[in-house]
Amino acid sequence: MRFSLKHIILILMAAALSACSLVDEDLRDCETDYHLNYQLRLVTNMKAELQTQLSMETEVSIASAIRTYLSDIFTDYAKDVDLGFYDVYEDSTRLHHESHIMDANQSSYTLYIPVREYMHLAMANVAQDDLISVEKDDRCHTLRLSQQVQDTIPSHKSGIFTARLPMDIKEGIDQQFNVHLYMANCATALVVDTLGSGIKDLKVYMSGFATGFSLCDSLYHYDYTPVVRADRITPDSPGTICYGSVTFPSRTAGDTKVIIDTDDPGVGEGANYALWQIRVYSEMKDGTITETILGVSYPVGPGNFKLIKAKAYTNGSVKPGDPSIGVSVTTDWEPATEHEVII
């Protein structure tokens, strides 16, 4: 049987139009559009913590300064958003990737990608922080947010939000997916009453917090123990010094703990069971430095904020009001080589 050129063209066109609707056909190469709605969900205890810890009239300015310091951290506003779509059948490779400037707390996008199942990973505000890098994002199970590897690092500069969502894209169905991004880092603050102590200045550092975060497994990593340089917050309150830091979360009670090794009989109960530490270096008028290590036994989780109040004394030591926090004091302290702590 002979076919004219016209018949051959018609047959090829019909085959092409029906290829993505055949029951036995592999639909993974057929593309369709669908809608993604992204929304940042800020779940935090910051307001309650400030109201509880700084309830006195004289502490209003301190609370205001802390709110200002954390205004770019505890916010539901996303500057940038990074979207990855990964294979769930074989080697979890990334099949599609997009980046957008969001500039809002919610946004919607229409994407046109092949029909198949995906694991979708999203992150927001990562591009705003030079301290955080995205590693091994070519595969779902290796994608990780990591901090710079240094002995002493600065605080995070933005609130990091992430999400993970299994997606089954079907042919011929108008689908809509809602993606909720939640905060991945946290914040801490130390407020020190220095009246009558004779302290010239303070430097504050934090340690015991995660160094990285795997998006797919929602798992934090503690590969090493960096010292985080806390930022000076300067409230209009004479005799009070406030420092704050933004990090990944601390370990939880079931994790390996940070140990404070000391023979000081004045160390508070719980010092040897600390999950994270605050290191305070008091510069005295005679040029000597007193080191106080505060060992905190309760965790700080993602989206959480913890404020600790303390009193400074004439020997440079800093004692917290919370008796569960362990205290270790070293007068005439000199820098060791374990960490590069610049005073």
GIBEL-V859696 format. One record per residue. N is the residue number from 1. RES is the residue in one letter. SS is DSSP state (helix for helix, strand for strand, loop for the rest). OMEGA is omega in degrees with one decimal (NA if undefined). BURIAL is # if it has 16 or more other ideal C-beta (glycine too) atoms within 10 Angstrom, else .. Layout:
n=(N N)
res=(RES RES)
ss=(SS SS)
omega=(OMEGA OMEGA)
burial=(BURIAL BURIAL)
This chain:
n=(1 2 3 4 5 6 7 8 9 10 11 12 13 14 15 16 17 18 19 20 21 22 23 24 25 26 27 28 29 30 31 32 33 34 35 36 37 38 39 40 41 42 43 44 45 46 47 48 49 50 51 52 53 54 55 56 57 58 59 60 61 62 63 64 65 66 67 68 69 70 71 72 73 74 75 76 77 78 79 80 81 82 83 84 85 86 87 88 89 90 91 92 93 94 95 96 97 98 99 100 101 102 103 104 105 106 107 108 109 110 111 112 113 114 115 116 117 118 119 120 121 122 123 124 125 126 127 128 129 130 131 132 133 134 135 136 137 138 139 140 141 142 143 144 145 146 147 148 149 150 151 152 153 154 155 156 157 158 159 160 161 162 163 164 165 166 167 168 169 170 171 172 173 174 175 176 177 178 179 180 181 182 183 184 185 186 187 188 189 190 191 192 193 194 195 196 197 198 199 200 201 202 203 204 205 206 207 208 209 210 211 212 213 214 215 216 217 218 219 220 221 222 223 224 225 226 227 228 229 230 231 232 233 234 235 236 237 238 239 240 241 242 243 244 245 246 247 248 249 250 251 252 253 254 255 256 257 258 259 260 261 262 263 264 265 266 267 268 269 270 271 272 273 274 275 276 277 278 279 280 281 282 283 284 285 286 287 288 289 290 291 292 293 294 295 296 297 298 299 300 301 302 303 304 305 306 307 308 309 310 311 312 313 314 315 316 317 318 319 320 321 322 323 324 325 326 327 328 329 330 331 332 333 334 335 336 337 338 339 340 341 342 343)
res=(M R F S L K H I I L I L M A A A L S A C S L V D E D L R D C E T D Y H L N Y Q L R L V T N M K A E L Q T Q L S M E T E V S I A S A I R T Y L S D I F T D Y A K D V D L G F Y D V Y E D S T R L H H E S H I M D A N Q S S Y T L Y I P V R E Y M H L A M A N V A Q D D L I S V E K D D R C H T L R L S Q Q V Q D T I P S H K S G I F T A R L P M D I K E G I D Q Q F N V H L Y M A N C A T A L V V D T L G S G I K D L K V Y M S G F A T G F S L C D S L Y H Y D Y T P V V R A D R I T P D S P G T I C Y G S V T F P S R T A G D T K V I I D T D D P G V G E G A N Y A L W Q I R V Y S E M K D G T I T E T I L G V S Y P V G P G N F K L I K A K A Y T N G S V K P G D P S I G V S V T T D W E P A T E H E V I I)
ss=(loop loop loop loop helix helix helix helix helix helix helix helix helix helix helix helix helix helix loop loop loop loop loop loop loop loop helix helix helix loop strand strand strand strand strand strand strand strand strand strand strand loop loop loop loop helix helix helix helix helix helix helix helix loop loop loop helix helix helix helix helix helix helix helix helix helix helix helix helix loop loop loop loop loop loop loop loop strand strand strand strand strand strand strand strand strand strand loop loop loop loop loop strand strand strand strand strand strand strand strand strand strand strand strand loop strand strand strand strand strand strand strand strand strand loop loop strand strand strand strand strand strand strand strand loop helix helix helix loop loop loop strand strand strand strand loop loop loop strand helix helix helix loop strand strand strand strand loop loop loop loop strand strand strand loop loop loop loop loop loop strand strand strand strand strand strand strand strand loop loop loop loop loop loop loop strand strand strand strand strand strand strand strand loop strand strand strand strand strand strand strand strand strand loop loop loop loop loop strand strand strand strand strand strand strand strand strand loop strand loop loop strand strand strand loop loop loop loop strand strand strand loop loop loop loop loop strand strand strand loop strand strand strand loop loop loop loop loop loop strand strand strand strand strand strand strand strand strand loop strand loop loop loop loop loop loop loop strand loop loop loop loop loop loop loop loop loop loop loop loop helix helix helix strand loop strand strand strand strand strand strand strand strand strand loop loop loop loop strand strand strand strand strand strand strand strand loop loop loop loop loop loop loop loop strand strand strand strand strand strand strand strand loop loop loop loop loop strand strand strand loop loop loop loop loop strand strand strand strand strand loop loop loop loop loop loop loop loop loop loop loop loop loop)
omega=(-178.9 176.9 175.4 178.0 179.2 179.1 -179.8 179.5 -180.0 179.2 179.3 179.3 179.1 179.3 -179.5 -178.3 -175.8 -172.6 -176.4 -179.6 177.8 -176.1 -175.2 -176.1 174.1 -172.8 -172.6 179.0 -179.3 -175.0 176.1 178.5 178.4 -173.1 176.6 176.7 -178.2 177.5 176.1 178.7 178.9 177.5 -173.9 178.1 -172.1 -178.4 -179.3 -179.2 178.9 179.7 -178.7 -173.5 -177.2 -174.1 -177.6 -177.7 -179.6 -177.1 -178.4 -178.2 178.0 178.8 179.5 179.5 178.9 177.7 179.3 179.9 -175.7 -175.1 178.1 -179.5 179.4 -178.7 177.8 -178.3 179.5 175.1 -179.1 177.1 -178.6 -172.8 177.9 -179.0 -167.7 177.2 178.1 -175.1 -169.8 -170.2 175.4 179.0 177.7 -176.6 -178.9 -177.5 176.3 172.9 -178.4 167.6 -172.6 178.8 -179.3 174.8 173.1 -178.3 179.6 179.2 173.7 -178.1 -179.1 -176.7 -175.9 176.4 177.8 173.9 179.7 159.9 -176.7 176.2 -179.4 175.9 -177.3 175.3 -180.0 -178.6 -178.4 -173.6 -179.0 -179.9 -174.4 176.6 177.0 -176.1 172.0 -177.6 177.5 176.9 -175.5 -171.8 177.9 -178.9 -173.9 170.2 -176.4 175.0 172.1 179.7 178.0 176.4 179.5 -176.7 175.3 176.5 171.8 -177.0 179.4 174.1 -178.0 179.5 -179.3 176.9 174.5 -175.2 172.4 -176.7 177.1 -178.2 -177.5 -178.2 172.0 -179.5 178.1 -173.9 178.2 -178.2 177.0 -176.7 -179.9 180.0 -178.3 -175.2 -178.2 178.4 -174.5 -178.6 176.5 178.1 175.6 177.9 -174.6 173.0 -175.2 -178.4 177.0 -175.8 -176.6 179.5 179.6 -178.8 177.8 167.1 -174.2 178.2 178.3 174.8 179.7 -177.3 -175.8 180.0 -178.5 -176.1 175.9 -173.2 -173.2 -177.7 -175.4 -172.1 177.3 -178.2 179.2 -173.3 177.6 -175.8 178.4 173.2 -176.8 -179.7 -179.5 -179.1 177.7 173.9 -172.0 176.0 177.9 -176.8 -177.7 177.3 179.3 176.2 -176.7 176.1 178.0 177.1 177.8 -173.9 162.7 -176.8 175.4 170.7 174.0 -173.5 -178.7 -178.7 173.0 -170.9 172.9 -175.6 171.7 -176.9 -177.2 174.7 -178.1 -179.2 -179.9 179.7 -177.3 178.2 179.9 -179.3 -178.5 179.2 -176.4 173.4 176.7 -173.5 166.7 179.2 -177.4 179.3 -176.7 176.2 -177.7 -177.8 179.5 177.2 178.2 -178.9 174.8 177.8 172.7 176.4 177.5 179.9 -175.3 -172.2 177.2 -173.1 169.8 -175.1 179.1 -178.7 -176.9 175.2 179.0 178.2 179.6 177.8 -177.8 178.8 178.2 -177.4 -171.5 176.7 179.0 -179.6 180.0 -176.7 -179.0 176.5 179.7 -176.8 179.6 -179.1 179.1 -177.1 173.8 -174.1 174.1 176.6 -175.8 -177.5 174.5 -178.0 174.9 -177.6 -176.2 177.7 178.8 178.6 -175.8 -179.8 NA)
burial=(. . . . . . . . . . . . . . . . . . . # . . . . . . # . . # . # . # . # . # # # . # . # # # . . # # . . # # . . . . # . . # # . # # . . # # . # # # # # # # . # # # # # # # # . . . . # . # # . . . . . . # . . # # # . . . # . # # # # . # # # # # # # # # # # # . # # . . . . # . . # . . # # # # # . . . . . # # # # # # # # # # # # . . # . # . . . . . . . # . # . # . # # # # # # # # # # # # . . # . # . . # # # # # # # # # # # # # # # . . . # . # . . . # # # # # # . # . # . # . . # # # # # # # # # # # # . . . . . # # . # . # . . . . # # . # # # # # # # # # # # # # # # . . . . # # # # # # # # # . # # . # # # # # # # # # . # # . . # # # # # . # . . # # # # # # . . # . . . . . # . # . .)
